[in-house]
Amino acid sequence: MRCLFLCLVMGGMVAPVSAVCGDMIAPAPIPERMGRADVVVVGKVTSIEEKTVKAAPFWGGTPVEFKIGVVKIEQQFKGQKGVTHLKVAFLPPFPGGTRISRPATHLAVGQEVLLFLTKHPDESFYLMPMYFDLVEKQRALDFDKQVTMARQCGKLLAEPEKGLQAKEATERMLTAAMLLVQYRQPPPYLTGKKVRWEPIPVEQSKRILHILAEADWNKPDPQLGYQLSPQALFQMLARPGDDGPRIEGSTEKFVENAQRWLKANADRHRLKRWIAEK
């Protein structure tokens, strides 16, 4: 197995806006992180390089200085196979603690971490835009549980057609949710830039929409959370670039009308996915 090095930038979003008030937004569920990430691995930090690198953060703007940690891959759930190490760039802690602290955004030799990585739009390295894209074993009480969930999600994404036709309804819904996140959520750095929308395979589109139509909208799957509830997933269909439904009204009416639309259009509506223009 060849030893390749990727570079990751701990970019852009140093801390959520709510951190100013002492609060922290809840971590996104693992399936959502799996859906939007390009690479997902478990690894161990083996060294921290002395030289810093200057690069633009995930959200764009003025380049900043990052430190570099080398992470040895122990398990990989998504992304290019055959890579043994990652070069991970991260923002060091603020000196003196005079500004908003960065939760779990710095690396140290010996750390075991679960990483959700996004490809930088212009460079050859990867980004972790949210604080929960880095899960540290020494700090997370449920580290093993998160790793197990990421492994399960990775298997489903590796064979999405198998997942969409799984015997268990929870696996079918999990696969459909991750694909919708992957297809319908362009990264923030593409905001205002040219994005091309292309239809996904017909049968896959039908399966995703039928799974969403058959889901229990009154009792969402706890492993998907409110972020990936049937209501939230349905709203992804109407994002720019698609001719999906535009449904309004109260919560009860919305659910009723959305389910009606799915039953009527699951076999004829064609889902589209975003493609970044070069």
C-alpha positions as CSV (number, residue, x, y, z in Angstrom):
1,M,0.0,0.0,0.0
2,R,1.5,3.3,-1.1
3,C,2.0,6.1,1.4
4,L,0.2,9.2,0.2
5,F,-0.2,12.5,2.1
6,L,-3.3,14.7,1.8
7,C,-3.5,18.1,3.4
8,L,-6.5,19.2,5.5
9,V,-7.4,22.7,6.5
10,M,-9.4,23.2,9.7
11,G,-11.2,26.0,7.9
12,G,-13.5,28.9,8.1
13,M,-15.9,28.4,10.9
14,V,-13.9,28.8,14.0
15,A,-16.9,28.7,16.3
16,P,-20.7,29.0,15.7
17,V,-22.2,32.4,16.1
18,S,-24.1,31.1,19.2
19,A,-20.8,30.5,20.9
20,V,-20.6,34.2,21.5
21,C,-23.4,33.8,24.0
22,G,-21.7,30.8,25.6
23,D,-23.9,28.2,23.8
24,M,-22.8,25.7,21.1
25,I,-24.9,24.4,18.3
26,A,-25.7,20.7,18.5
27,P,-23.5,18.4,16.4
28,A,-25.0,17.3,13.2
29,P,-26.0,13.6,13.1
30,I,-23.4,11.3,11.8
31,P,-25.4,10.5,8.6
32,E,-25.5,14.2,7.7
33,R,-21.7,14.5,8.2
34,M,-21.2,11.4,6.1
35,G,-23.4,12.7,3.3
36,R,-21.5,16.0,2.9
37,A,-18.0,14.8,3.6
38,D,-15.6,13.7,0.8
39,V,-13.4,11.6,3.1
40,V,-14.1,10.0,6.5
41,V,-11.4,8.3,8.5
42,V,-10.3,7.2,12.0
43,G,-6.7,7.9,12.7
44,K,-3.9,8.8,15.2
45,V,-1.9,12.0,15.2
46,T,1.8,11.0,14.9
47,S,3.5,14.4,14.7
48,I,3.0,18.2,14.5
49,E,5.1,20.1,11.9
50,E,7.0,23.2,13.0
51,K,6.3,25.2,9.8
52,T,2.9,26.7,9.4
53,V,1.0,27.1,6.1
54,K,-1.1,30.0,4.8
55,A,-4.4,29.2,3.1
56,A,-7.9,30.5,2.6
57,P,-10.5,29.2,5.2
58,F,-13.5,27.2,4.1
59,W,-15.9,30.2,4.0
60,G,-13.5,32.2,1.9
61,G,-11.8,35.5,2.8
62,T,-8.3,36.4,3.9
63,P,-5.8,33.5,4.1
64,V,-4.8,32.5,7.6
65,E,-1.9,30.6,9.2
66,F,-2.5,26.9,10.0
67,K,-0.4,24.4,11.9
68,I,0.1,20.9,10.4
69,G,-0.5,17.6,12.1
70,V,0.3,14.2,10.4
71,V,-2.5,11.7,11.0
72,K,-2.0,8.0,10.4
73,I,-5.2,6.4,9.0
74,E,-6.4,3.4,11.0
75,Q,-9.9,3.0,9.5
76,Q,-11.4,4.6,6.4
77,F,-15.2,4.8,5.8
78,K,-15.4,7.1,2.7
79,G,-13.0,8.5,0.1
80,Q,-10.0,7.4,-1.9
81,K,-8.5,4.1,-0.9
82,G,-4.8,3.4,-0.5
83,V,-4.0,6.5,1.5
84,T,-2.1,5.8,4.7
85,H,-1.5,9.3,6.1
86,L,-3.2,12.7,6.1
87,K,-1.6,16.1,6.6
88,V,-4.0,18.0,8.7
89,A,-4.0,21.7,9.0
90,F,-5.6,23.3,12.1
91,L,-6.0,26.6,13.8
92,P,-4.0,26.8,17.0
93,P,-5.7,28.0,20.2
94,F,-5.9,31.8,20.8
95,P,-3.1,33.0,23.1
96,G,-4.3,33.9,26.6
97,G,-7.9,32.8,25.9
98,T,-8.9,36.4,25.2
99,R,-11.2,35.6,22.3
100,I,-13.8,32.9,21.5
101,S,-12.3,29.5,22.2
102,R,-12.2,26.9,19.4
103,P,-13.8,23.7,20.6
104,A,-11.7,20.6,19.8
105,T,-10.0,22.3,16.8
106,H,-6.4,21.7,17.7
107,L,-4.3,18.5,17.3
108,A,-1.7,17.0,19.5
109,V,0.6,14.0,19.2
110,G,-1.1,10.8,20.4
111,Q,-4.7,11.9,19.8
112,E,-7.1,9.4,18.2
113,V,-9.6,11.1,16.0
114,L,-12.6,10.6,13.8
115,L,-12.4,13.1,10.9
116,F,-15.1,14.3,8.4
117,L,-13.2,16.0,5.5
118,T,-14.3,18.2,2.7
119,K,-12.2,18.9,-0.4
120,H,-10.9,22.4,-0.7
121,P,-12.4,24.0,-3.9
122,D,-9.1,25.4,-5.2
123,E,-6.3,23.5,-3.4
124,S,-5.3,19.9,-3.1
125,F,-6.0,19.6,0.6
126,Y,-9.2,19.0,2.7
127,L,-11.2,21.1,5.1
128,M,-13.2,20.5,8.3
129,P,-15.6,23.4,8.3
130,M,-17.5,22.6,11.6
131,Y,-16.2,21.9,15.1
132,F,-17.9,18.5,15.1
133,D,-16.1,17.3,12.0
134,L,-13.3,16.5,14.4
135,V,-14.2,13.9,17.1
136,E,-11.5,13.3,19.6
137,K,-11.5,9.9,21.4
138,Q,-10.0,11.4,24.6
139,R,-12.9,13.9,24.9
140,A,-15.9,12.2,23.3
141,L,-17.8,9.9,25.7
142,D,-19.4,8.1,22.8
143,F,-16.4,7.9,20.5
144,D,-16.8,4.2,19.8
145,K,-20.5,4.6,19.1
146,Q,-19.8,7.4,16.6
147,V,-17.2,5.3,14.9
148,T,-19.6,2.4,14.6
149,M,-22.3,4.6,13.1
150,A,-19.8,6.1,10.6
151,R,-18.7,2.6,9.6
152,Q,-22.3,1.5,9.0
153,C,-23.0,4.7,7.0
154,G,-19.9,4.1,5.0
155,K,-20.9,0.6,4.0
156,L,-24.3,1.9,2.8
157,L,-22.8,4.8,0.8
158,A,-20.3,2.4,-0.8
159,E,-23.3,0.4,-2.2
160,P,-26.2,2.8,-2.3
161,E,-28.4,0.7,-4.6
162,K,-28.1,-2.2,-2.1
163,G,-28.9,0.2,0.8
164,L,-31.9,1.7,-0.9
165,Q,-33.3,-1.9,-1.3
166,A,-32.3,-3.2,2.1
167,K,-34.7,-5.4,4.0
168,E,-34.8,-3.0,7.0
169,A,-36.7,0.2,6.5
170,T,-34.2,2.1,8.8
171,E,-31.4,1.2,6.4
172,R,-33.3,2.3,3.4
173,M,-34.2,5.6,5.0
174,L,-30.6,6.1,6.2
175,T,-29.2,5.6,2.7
176,A,-31.8,7.9,1.1
177,A,-31.1,10.6,3.7
178,M,-27.4,10.5,3.1
179,L,-27.8,10.6,-0.7
180,L,-30.1,13.6,-0.5
181,V,-27.6,15.5,1.6
182,Q,-24.8,14.5,-0.9
183,Y,-26.9,15.5,-3.9
184,R,-28.9,18.5,-2.8
185,Q,-26.5,20.5,-0.5
186,P,-23.7,22.3,-2.3
187,P,-21.0,23.5,0.1
188,P,-21.2,27.1,1.2
189,Y,-18.1,28.2,-0.8
190,L,-20.1,27.6,-4.0
191,T,-22.7,30.2,-2.9
192,G,-23.1,32.7,-5.8
193,K,-20.9,30.6,-8.1
194,K,-21.9,28.5,-11.1
195,V,-23.3,25.1,-10.2
196,R,-24.6,22.6,-12.8
197,W,-27.5,20.3,-11.9
198,E,-27.7,16.9,-13.4
199,P,-30.4,14.2,-13.1
200,I,-29.5,11.1,-11.1
201,P,-30.4,7.6,-12.5
202,V,-34.1,7.2,-12.9
203,E,-34.5,4.1,-10.7
204,Q,-32.4,5.6,-7.9
205,S,-34.6,8.7,-8.0
206,K,-37.8,6.6,-7.8
207,R,-36.4,4.6,-4.8
208,I,-35.4,7.7,-2.8
209,L,-38.7,9.4,-3.3
210,H,-40.7,6.2,-2.5
211,I,-38.7,5.7,0.7
212,L,-39.4,9.3,1.7
213,A,-43.1,8.8,1.0
214,E,-43.3,5.7,3.1
215,A,-41.4,7.1,6.1
216,D,-43.1,7.8,9.4
217,W,-43.4,11.6,9.4
218,N,-44.8,11.6,12.9
219,K,-41.9,9.6,14.5
220,P,-38.5,10.4,12.8
221,D,-35.6,8.0,13.2
222,P,-33.5,9.2,16.2
223,Q,-30.3,8.4,14.4
224,L,-31.2,10.9,11.8
225,G,-32.3,13.6,14.1
226,Y,-34.5,16.6,13.3
227,Q,-31.9,17.8,10.7
228,L,-32.7,14.7,8.5
229,S,-36.4,14.3,9.4
230,P,-38.7,13.5,6.5
231,Q,-39.9,17.1,6.5
232,A,-36.3,18.4,6.3
233,L,-35.3,16.0,3.6
234,F,-38.4,16.9,1.6
235,Q,-37.5,20.5,1.7
236,M,-34.2,19.7,0.0
237,L,-36.2,18.7,-3.1
238,A,-37.2,22.3,-3.7
239,R,-33.8,23.9,-3.6
240,P,-32.5,25.9,-6.6
241,G,-31.6,23.9,-9.7
242,D,-34.6,21.6,-9.5
243,D,-38.2,21.7,-10.5
244,G,-39.3,20.1,-7.2
245,P,-42.3,21.0,-5.1
246,R,-43.0,24.4,-3.5
247,I,-45.3,23.6,-0.7
248,E,-46.5,26.1,2.0
249,G,-48.9,26.1,4.9
250,S,-49.1,25.1,8.5
251,T,-47.1,22.2,9.8
252,E,-50.0,19.7,9.6
253,K,-51.0,21.0,6.1
254,F,-47.4,20.9,5.0
255,V,-47.0,17.2,6.0
256,E,-50.3,16.3,4.4
257,N,-49.5,18.1,1.1
258,A,-45.9,16.9,1.0
259,Q,-46.9,13.3,1.4
260,R,-49.6,13.7,-1.3
261,W,-47.1,15.2,-3.7
262,L,-44.6,12.3,-3.1
263,K,-47.3,9.7,-3.8
264,A,-48.3,11.5,-7.0
265,N,-44.8,12.3,-8.3
266,A,-42.4,9.6,-7.0
267,D,-42.4,7.7,-10.3
268,R,-42.2,10.8,-12.6
269,H,-40.1,13.4,-10.8
270,R,-36.4,13.1,-11.5
271,L,-34.0,14.2,-8.7
272,K,-31.0,16.2,-9.6
273,R,-27.5,16.5,-8.0
274,W,-25.2,19.5,-8.0
275,I,-22.0,19.6,-10.0
276,A,-19.5,22.4,-9.5
277,E,-18.5,24.2,-12.7
278,K,-14.7,24.5,-13.2
